[in-house]
Amino acid sequence: MAKTKATTVPGIDIGIPEKDRKAIAEGLLRLLADTYTLYLRRPTTTIGTSRDRCSRPCTSCS
């Protein structure tokens, strides 16, 4: 197998300093974790519309 040269890709400047990008990434990481946790806590026996997700009958779902 022939050796290939490693190519370097120049960094892309998107106008946000690295320090701020790290803070944004941390915030998005927390948001994703919270969203996934809420997803796991949803009722699993539901099919259909959001009205079907109620565990007991109520007037607000009608």
Secondary structure by P-SEA (a helix, b strand, c coil): cccccbbbbccccccccaaaaaaaaaaaaaaaaaaaaaaaaccccccccccccccccccccc
